[in-house]
Each structure stands twice: as C-alpha cells, then as structure tokens.
C-alpha cells in the first residue's frame, strides 16, 4: 500500500448519477464503486496527483452538481490524515491530524480540529459526542490540548470511516492502490472505469479563495 493516497466518498445510492457527474470532471482515469452502506467511493488519478486546491475544486464541483455531501479522505506519508466535508458545493468542515501540528496554538489550528457535533449528524448510526471526539483524537493527551500525536494517519482515518460506516477497505486505498489490489477488493469487478490514463492532463485549478493546510516537510 502507498503511504500517501486520496479517496472520495459521496453520500448517494444513485450510481448512474454519480458517474455522470464525475465524468464531467475526469481528466485522466477514475474508478467509481457501487453503493455500499449509502456511500459511493471514487478513486481519481488526477485528484491523487494534484495539490490541495485542485482536490478541493474537484470535490466542490462534484458536491455542487450532485447537491449532496461527501468526504475527501487524504493520508500523507501515513503520518498526516486530512478530511474535508463538502455539502452542496461548500466546505463545511475540515480536519488535520499529525505530530507536526501538536505545538500549534492559534485560531487557524483550532479550525482544523474537525467539528464533532457536525460529524455526528452524518453518522448513519447514532453516535455519542464522546465517540466522535475520541475518533478525532480529542480525548487523547497532547502537548497543548490541540491534536493527538500518537496515532498514525491511516489508523485515524479508519476510526472516522467506522463512525460513518464507510467501508474500511475502500477508505484505506487510493487510485494507485486500487490498480494493484483490485483483484483482492470485494466488489471491485463492479467498479465503473472512466477515462484512460493516456488522456492524462493537469486539472485546471479554479479555487483561488482558500489557503489549504501546509504539508510539513519530511
């Protein structure tokens, strides 16, 4: 498995509609899953190659077109877990977790802690506020009370995915992982492929208004 990957989870049971919307945004190759537990997963080649602004643009446009909510999960070097929550084309919550942010103590860092009360609303099964806080690491001791530092990014992702009933196996891989492990992934023969890698070209960046969290150096 790659240590860095991106995947997108759309709250929808209408595979055809998601495929039609995603086709408008595909600039390389992507794979789209059938619904499972009310979520449709997308692995997109360009999304995984691009920077934060391009990733957000893709998710914003897709969420707006479908008028639904979706999560973008991103793991960087297995140390940093990021999620963005989109609702009808707008980012309404975001979370960044890793050891590099443990000493942050400012308003910007506070905004990247995620919002447990909001995440709770998107859990298909009722969860307590304490369960959501724990999944996000709020209950774990840190140097300054901001971010939990002892949990790897992929492990943190798994806890959040479990809350939302997003399939564990689907949530822990990205586009390039899918290419290599698809034969062992349940239901992978039902995924729909869009585009072709030979058509790969850079996605135009439209998002000029947000400054995404910086990825710390290795």
N, C-alpha and C positions, 0 to 999 in steps of 0.2 A: 504494500500500500504506500502511496505517496504521503509524505508528511504534510503537504500543503494541498488543499483542494477546496472547491466551491460546489455547493448544490443548492437548488431552489425547490421549495415545497409550496404548492398552490392549493389553497382550500377550495376544492371543487370535485364534483363527481362526473363532470362533463368532459370526457377526454377529447372528443372531437372539437369542442370549442377552444380548449386549451391549445390543442395542436394548431388550429387555425390562427390563433393569436401569436403563438410562438413562431410560426412560420414567417410572419412579417418582420421578426427581429433577428432571425437566424442568419449569420454572416459566415458561417463555417458549417460545422456539423453539430447536431444535438440529438439527444435521446430523451424521450418522454415516456414515463411509466403509465400503466393503467392505474386507476384509483385504488388506494388501499387505506382503510380507516379514514376516508374522506380527504386524503391528500394525494396530489399528483406531483411526482418528482421530476425535475428537469436537470439534465447534465448538459451543459452547453460549452462547446470548445472555446469560443471566444471569451465567454464570461470567465472561464478558468484562466485564460491567458492575460486578461486585461487588468487594469488598476481599479481602485475603489469607485471612482467616479463612473467608469464605464459599466461596472457591475450594478451600481445603483440605477443608472439610466435604464438598463435592460429591465430590471425588476419594477421600476416605477412605470414604465410604459406598459409592461405586461399586466401589472396590477390594475392600472387605469383602464386598459382595454377590456379586461375581464370583470372589472368592478367587484373585486373580491380582495381578500387578504392573503398574504404569503410571507413566508420566512425565507431569507437568504442565510445559509449557514456557511461560514468560512473558517477553515483551520489553516494557520500559517506555522510551518515548521513544528507542528504538534505542540507548540507552546502557547499559541495565541488562538483563542476561539472568539469569533465575532458573529453576532447575528444582527440582521436588520429586519424589522417588521414593517411591512407595507400594507396600507389599507386604501383601496380605491385610488392608487397612484401617489400616495403621500407616505413618507417615512414617519411612523408614529412611535417607534421605539427602537433603541439600539443598545447593544451590549458589547463590551470589550473586556476580555479577561486574560491576564498573564502576569508573570512576575515583574515585567518591566514597568507596569503601572502601579505597583504596590506602594510606591512612595508619593504618588500624585495626591494632592490635597487642594483641588481648586474646583470651580464650578464646571469646567469642561470635563473633568474626570467624573464628577457626580453624574453628569448626563449620560455617561457611558456605562452606568451600572445596571441598566435594564430597569423595567418597572414591573415588579412582581404582581401588583394588583391588576395591571393591564394584561400581562401574560396569562394570568389566571382566567380571564374572560375567554381566552382562546383554547383552553383545555377542554377536550370533548368530554372527559370525565371530571367531575367536581374535585378540585384540589384545594387544600387549605393554603392560606397565605404563607404559612411557615414552610410547607413543602416546596413552594415556588422559590421562596427566599433561599432555602437550602440548595436547591438545584443551581441557582445562580451564584452560590458561594457566599451569600450574605452572612450566613451563620458561622462561617469558618474564620478563625482568628487571622488577622493580617497585621502588618506593621503599623498601619494608621487607620484601620477600620474601613478601608475602601474596597480592596479587592482580595479575594482568596488567592494565595500564591502557590499552594502545594498540589494543585490538580492540573494535569496536562489538558491541553485544548480538546483533544478528541474525547477524553473522559467527561469533560464539562458538557460538550456537545451532546453526548449520549444521555446525560441526565435531563437536559432540556428537551430533547427529542422524545424521551419516555413520557414526560409530562404531557406533551402534545399528541401523543400516540402516532408520531411519525416513525415509520419503520426503521428499526435500528440499523439494519444492513444498508438500506438506501441512504441513510443520513451520514454514513461514515465513509463514503467514497465520492469521488468527483468524476469528471468526464474521462480522464485518462485511466483512472482505476477501473471504470466501467468497461473500457475496452479490453482490459486484461483479465477481469474476473467475471465477466458477464455470464459465462457458462455455469458458474457456481452460484449465481444470484437468482433466488427464487423469482419466477415470473419474467425473467429477462427476455424470454422469447416473445413476450407480448409488448415490449417497449417499441415505440414508433421512432424511426430514424428520420430526421430532417436534414436536408443539405448534404454536402460532401466536403470532406477536408480539402479537396483540391480547389475548392472555391474560396478558401480561407482568405479573408482580408480584414483589416482592422475596423472595428465598430466605431462609427463616429461618436464622439463624446458630446452630449448635449447639456449635461449637468454642469453649470457654472456657479451655482449658488451655495454649495456646501463644501466644507473642507473635511474630508474623512479623517479618521484617526490614523496617525502615522504608524507604519510598521517599523518596530525597532530593529536596528542592525543586528546581525548575528553576533 
